[in-house]
Amino acid sequence: MAKHVFYHAGCPVCVSAEQDIVTLIGKENVEVVHLGDQKDRVTEADKAGVKSVPALVLEGGNVLHINFGASIEDLKN
């Protein structure tokens, strides 16, 4: 089964959202990707439709932008 993917950049808002998402849908159902630590996955997030982080990409492909912490363009640099 595919998992939901939660992308974030490590800011306090992102970390708080990560904790809420994991509590809501369960750790086993979500892959957490810290784009500050995993810069090689920024392109993946961009292709999935992530415009800013924190964002949750559902297994069906819908993107839920939770808050505007950092734009994906800023993370590419």
Secondary structure, DSSP 8 states (H G I E B T S, - for coil): ---EEEEE-S-HHHHHHHHHHHHHH-GGGEEEEETTT-GGGHHHHHHHT--EEEEEE-TTS-EEEEEEEEEHHHHH-
